């Protein structure tokens, strides 16, 4: 059965205008959210490189965790603003993913702050790496689910669909890498270095995933202007 909104607008040109408006709005919101995540990735990447170069590595690790956790929260805020565009049958699942992701972001920020004030910084940074890695996996699944829902409702372009899948794949791979490095650091294998490498990997994932999806979303919005 065709989606309700397509039945409502089909039959004249109003449906096509409505669809273009929805795709443009979705693209604009997605672009802001993903570019925000990309900016957080750049910041975390720079901090991680400084730490690997020997400049206050414990501080750089803790601050990277805070930056990446904040990036997750800001990105999820943009995603949450798209909820009203998602078909009702998919809304509960997406809300659940967003809630978990925001908890992950808040947890990473909290762990980073505690590490900064000197409460077992190496252990907490390792935990933050695992938490953020899990967040990247959830974010990839969430973006893919949202895009499928929007595509079903005719509110997402083909370009956006392909870019979201590519970005989700990048986020998933970096998430697995961060979790693996975090676990290795927990068992005592060069913990500070591995934590910095984990945050560098996540930062690169944010940059690539956010850049791919954000650029594609912006192009889609301009094409429909």
C-alpha positions as CSV (number, residue, x, y, z in Angstrom):
1,X,0.0,0.0,0.0
2,X,1.3,3.5,-0.9
3,X,2.2,5.8,2.0
4,X,-0.7,7.9,3.3
5,X,1.0,11.2,2.4
6,X,1.5,10.1,-1.2
7,X,-2.2,9.2,-1.5
8,X,-3.1,12.6,-0.1
9,X,-1.0,14.6,-2.5
10,X,-0.9,12.4,-5.6
11,X,-3.2,13.5,-8.4
12,X,-1.9,17.0,-8.9
13,X,1.4,18.8,-8.7
14,X,1.0,19.5,-5.0
15,X,2.5,16.1,-4.1
16,X,5.7,16.7,-6.1
17,X,6.1,20.2,-4.5
18,X,5.4,18.8,-1.1
19,X,8.0,16.0,-1.6
20,X,10.7,18.5,-2.8
21,X,10.0,20.7,0.2
22,X,10.4,17.7,2.6
23,X,13.6,16.4,0.9
24,X,15.1,19.9,1.0
25,X,14.2,20.4,4.7
26,X,15.6,17.0,5.6
27,X,18.8,17.6,3.7
28,X,19.3,21.0,5.4
29,X,18.9,19.6,8.9
30,X,21.0,16.6,8.1
31,X,23.8,18.8,6.7
32,X,24.0,20.9,9.8
33,X,24.1,17.9,12.1
34,X,26.8,16.0,10.1
35,X,29.0,19.1,9.6
36,X,28.8,19.6,13.4
37,X,30.0,16.1,13.9
38,X,32.8,16.6,11.4
39,X,34.0,19.7,13.2
40,X,34.1,17.7,16.5
41,X,36.1,15.1,14.6
42,X,38.6,17.6,13.4
43,X,39.1,19.0,17.0
44,X,39.5,15.5,18.5
45,X,41.9,14.5,15.7
46,X,44.1,17.5,16.4
47,X,44.1,16.9,20.1
48,X,44.9,13.2,19.7
49,X,47.9,14.0,17.4
50,X,49.2,16.5,19.9
51,X,48.9,13.9,22.6
52,X,50.7,11.3,20.5
53,X,53.5,13.8,19.9
54,X,54.0,13.9,23.7
55,X,52.2,17.2,24.5
56,X,50.2,16.5,27.8
57,X,48.9,13.2,26.6
58,X,46.6,12.5,29.5
59,X,45.0,15.9,29.1
60,X,44.7,15.5,25.4
61,X,43.0,12.2,25.9
62,X,40.5,13.5,28.3
63,X,39.7,16.6,26.3
64,X,39.3,14.4,23.1
65,X,36.7,12.3,24.9
66,X,34.8,15.4,25.9
67,X,34.9,16.9,22.4
68,X,33.7,13.6,20.8
69,X,31.0,13.1,23.4
70,X,29.8,16.7,22.7
71,X,29.9,16.0,19.0
72,X,27.6,13.0,19.5
73,X,25.2,15.1,21.5
74,X,25.0,17.9,19.0
75,X,24.7,15.5,16.1
76,X,21.8,13.7,17.9
77,X,20.1,17.0,18.5
78,X,19.9,17.6,14.8
79,X,18.7,14.0,14.3
80,X,16.0,14.5,16.9
81,X,14.7,17.5,15.0
82,X,13.9,15.2,12.0
83,X,11.6,12.9,14.1
84,X,8.5,14.7,12.9
85,X,9.4,13.7,9.3
86,X,9.7,10.0,10.1
87,X,6.7,7.8,9.4
88,X,4.9,6.8,12.6
89,X,5.5,3.1,12.3
90,X,9.3,3.7,12.6
91,X,9.3,6.5,15.1
92,X,9.5,4.5,18.3
93,X,12.6,2.6,17.1
94,X,14.3,5.8,16.0
95,X,13.5,7.5,19.3
96,X,15.0,4.6,21.2
97,X,18.2,4.8,19.2
98,X,18.4,8.6,19.7
99,X,17.9,8.2,23.4
100,X,20.7,5.6,23.7
101,X,23.0,7.7,21.6
102,X,22.5,10.8,23.7
103,X,23.2,8.8,26.8
104,X,26.4,7.5,25.2
105,X,27.4,11.1,24.4
106,X,26.6,12.3,27.9
107,X,28.5,9.4,29.3
108,X,31.6,10.1,27.2
109,X,31.6,13.8,28.3
110,X,31.2,12.8,32.0
111,X,34.1,10.3,31.7
112,X,36.3,12.9,30.0
113,X,35.6,15.5,32.7
114,X,36.3,13.0,35.5
115,X,39.6,12.0,33.8
116,X,40.5,15.7,33.5
117,X,40.2,16.3,37.2
118,X,42.5,13.4,37.9
119,X,40.2,10.5,38.8
120,X,42.0,7.5,37.4
121,X,42.4,9.2,34.0
122,X,43.9,6.2,32.1
123,X,41.1,3.8,33.1
124,X,38.3,6.3,32.5
125,X,39.8,7.3,29.1
126,X,39.8,3.6,28.1
127,X,36.2,3.3,29.2
128,X,35.4,6.5,27.2
129,X,37.0,5.0,24.1
130,X,34.8,1.9,24.4
131,X,31.7,4.0,25.0
132,X,32.3,6.3,22.1
133,X,33.1,3.3,19.8
134,X,29.7,1.8,20.8
135,X,28.2,5.2,20.1
136,X,29.6,5.2,16.6
137,X,28.1,1.8,15.9
138,X,24.7,3.0,17.2
139,X,25.0,6.2,15.2
140,X,25.6,4.2,12.0
141,X,22.6,2.0,12.6
142,X,20.5,5.0,13.5
143,X,21.3,7.0,10.4
144,X,20.6,4.0,8.2
145,X,17.3,3.4,9.9
146,X,16.2,7.0,9.6
147,X,17.2,7.2,5.9
148,X,15.2,4.0,5.1
149,X,12.2,5.6,6.9
150,X,12.5,8.9,5.0
151,X,13.1,7.1,1.7
152,X,9.9,5.1,2.3
153,X,8.0,8.3,2.9
154,X,9.5,10.0,-0.2
155,X,11.4,12.5,1.9
156,X,15.0,11.6,1.1
157,X,16.8,11.8,-2.2
158,X,18.8,8.9,-3.8
159,X,22.0,10.9,-3.3
160,X,21.3,11.2,0.4
161,X,20.5,7.5,0.7
162,X,23.8,6.5,-0.8
163,X,25.8,9.0,1.3
164,X,24.1,7.9,4.5
165,X,25.0,4.3,3.8
166,X,28.6,5.3,3.1
167,X,28.8,7.4,6.2
168,X,27.3,4.7,8.4
169,X,29.9,2.2,7.1
170,X,32.7,4.5,8.0
171,X,31.3,5.2,11.4
172,X,30.7,1.5,12.0
173,X,34.3,0.6,11.2
174,X,35.8,3.3,13.3
175,X,33.5,2.3,16.1
176,X,34.8,-1.3,16.0
177,X,38.4,0.1,16.0
178,X,37.8,2.3,19.0
179,X,36.1,-0.5,21.0
180,X,39.0,-2.9,20.2
181,X,41.7,-0.3,21.1
182,X,39.8,0.6,24.3
183,X,39.7,-3.0,25.4
184,X,43.4,-3.5,24.7
185,X,44.2,-0.4,26.7
186,X,42.0,-1.7,29.6
187,X,44.2,-4.8,29.8
188,X,47.3,-2.7,30.0
189,X,48.7,-2.6,26.5
190,X,50.1,0.9,26.1
191,X,46.9,2.4,27.4
192,X,47.6,6.1,26.9
193,X,48.9,5.6,23.3
194,X,46.0,3.2,22.4
195,X,43.4,5.6,23.8
196,X,44.8,8.5,21.8
197,X,44.8,6.3,18.6
198,X,41.2,5.3,19.4
199,X,40.1,8.9,19.6
200,X,42.1,9.8,16.5
201,X,40.3,7.0,14.6
202,X,36.9,8.2,15.9
203,X,37.8,11.8,14.9
204,X,38.7,10.6,11.4
205,X,35.4,8.7,11.3
206,X,33.5,11.8,12.3
207,X,35.3,13.8,9.7
208,X,34.8,11.3,6.8
209,X,31.2,10.3,7.8
210,X,30.1,13.8,8.6
211,X,31.8,15.2,5.5
212,X,30.3,12.7,3.1
213,X,26.8,13.0,4.5
214,X,26.9,16.7,5.1
215,X,28.2,17.6,1.6
216,X,25.7,15.3,0.0
217,X,22.8,16.8,2.0
218,X,23.9,20.3,1.2
219,X,24.1,19.4,-2.5
220,X,20.6,17.9,-2.4
221,X,19.2,21.0,-0.7
222,X,20.8,23.3,-3.4
223,X,19.5,21.1,-6.2
224,X,16.0,21.5,-4.9
225,X,16.2,25.2,-4.3
